[in-house]
Amino acid sequence: MLNDQRRAFSDEYVNLILATADSYIEISARSPIAALPTVSPQDLKNTPCILVTSQSQQETEQEYYHDVAGFHGEFLFAENLEESRLMIISGKGFMPVEGVGMVQSFGTSICRIPLCRGDEQIKRNYCAFWKKDNSGYYVEEFADMLKAQYEQ
């Protein structure tokens, strides 16, 4: 399985970290928050969090971002990235995002700000997982090829 790491690793699985991404928020450049060099989940408690997710996954995503990521304000939902960014530009809230590789430019309408806990930027792992009792030559070879692709 390929997924982001949302919980502590299980001893029953091989947990291969493929990439680690820095966490950011995207927010309207007109928001007072946009002037901050970094933000914490606590700084955002009075600003709605916009999540891009299907209707069937809204409860799961809200639970993760509330309980694990620490966002304790209101949640809004968008069906796709374009809808979310329109909500951001219109000042309806912020969107949590991860960044790997090149930084995107949004002109003057959206700011991307590092999301931190204390002095450290929050990181998010993207992993391959498989049951230890289902390991073998082909599974491990595939995992090595996958890891090599992520390193490129």
C-alpha positions in Angstrom: 0.0 0.0 0.0 1.2 3.6 -0.7 0.0 6.2 1.7 1.0 9.1 3.9 1.9 8.2 7.4 -1.0 9.1 9.6 -0.3 7.0 12.7 2.7 5.4 14.4 4.3 2.6 12.4 3.0 -0.9 13.2 5.5 -3.7 14.0 3.4 -6.1 11.8 4.4 -4.2 8.6 7.5 -3.2 6.8 7.3 0.6 6.7 9.4 2.1 3.9 9.6 5.9 3.9 9.6 7.0 0.2 9.6 10.8 0.7 9.4 13.4 3.4 7.6 16.6 2.7 7.5 19.9 4.5 4.1 21.1 5.6 2.7 24.5 4.6 -0.6 26.3 4.5 -2.0 28.3 1.6 -3.9 31.4 2.5 -5.2 34.5 0.8 -2.5 37.1 0.4 -5.0 39.6 1.9 -5.2 37.8 5.2 -3.3 39.2 8.1 -1.8 35.7 8.6 -0.1 36.0 5.2 2.4 38.5 6.8 3.6 35.9 9.3 6.9 34.1 8.5 5.5 30.8 9.9 2.3 29.6 11.4 1.3 26.9 13.9 -2.0 25.0 14.1 -2.8 27.2 17.2 -2.4 30.4 15.1 -5.1 29.1 12.8 -7.8 28.2 15.3 -10.1 31.1 14.2 -9.6 30.5 10.5 -11.5 27.7 8.7 -9.5 24.8 7.4 -10.3 23.9 3.8 -9.8 20.2 2.9 -9.9 18.8 -0.6 -11.7 15.4 -0.3 -14.6 13.4 -1.6 -17.9 13.6 0.3 -17.4 10.0 1.5 -14.0 10.9 3.1 -14.9 14.2 4.8 -15.4 12.8 8.2 -12.1 10.8 8.1 -10.1 13.8 6.8 -11.7 16.1 9.4 -10.9 13.7 12.2 -7.2 13.4 11.1 -6.7 17.2 10.7 -8.4 17.8 14.1 -7.1 15.0 16.2 -3.6 14.4 14.7 -2.6 17.7 12.9 -4.1 19.9 15.6 -6.5 22.2 13.7 -9.3 23.0 16.0 -11.3 25.5 14.1 -14.1 25.1 11.5 -13.7 22.8 8.5 -14.8 23.5 5.0 -14.7 21.0 2.1 -13.8 21.3 -1.6 -14.1 18.7 -4.2 -10.9 19.6 -6.0 -7.8 21.8 -5.8 -9.3 24.5 -8.1 -12.4 24.9 -5.9 -10.2 25.0 -2.8 -7.9 27.7 -4.3 -11.0 29.8 -5.3 -12.1 29.5 -1.6 -8.7 30.6 -0.4 -8.5 33.6 -2.8 -12.0 34.7 -1.6 -10.8 34.7 2.0 -12.8 31.7 3.2 -9.9 29.9 5.0 -6.6 28.2 4.6 -5.6 24.9 3.1 -2.9 22.6 4.5 -0.5 21.4 1.8 2.8 19.5 1.6 5.7 20.5 -0.5 8.3 18.3 -2.2 10.6 19.7 -4.9 9.9 23.0 -6.6 7.9 25.7 -4.9 4.8 26.7 -6.8 4.2 30.4 -7.5 0.6 31.8 -7.1 1.3 35.3 -8.1 -0.1 37.8 -5.6 -3.3 36.1 -4.6 -2.1 33.2 -2.5 0.7 32.9 0.0 2.3 29.6 1.1 3.6 29.8 4.7 5.6 27.1 6.5 3.5 25.2 9.1 5.5 24.7 12.3 5.3 23.2 15.8 7.6 25.3 18.0 10.7 26.1 15.9 10.5 23.1 13.6 8.6 22.9 10.4 6.1 20.0 10.4 7.1 17.1 8.2 4.9 14.4 6.6 6.1 11.0 5.4 4.9 9.2 2.4 5.4 5.5 2.6 5.0 2.0 1.2 3.7 -0.5 3.6 3.3 -4.3 3.4 2.8 -7.1 5.9 6.0 -8.6 7.1 4.7 -12.1 6.5 4.0 -11.1 2.9 7.5 -10.1 2.2 9.8 -11.8 -0.3 12.1 -11.2 -3.2 9.6 -9.6 -5.6 8.0 -7.4 -3.0 11.4 -6.1 -1.8 12.6 -5.6 -5.4 9.5 -3.6 -6.2 10.0 -1.5 -3.0 13.6 -0.8 -4.1 12.5 0.3 -7.5 9.8 2.5 -6.0 12.2 4.1 -3.6 14.6 4.8 -6.5 11.8 6.5 -8.4 11.0 8.8 -5.5 14.7 9.7 -5.1 14.8 11.0 -8.6 
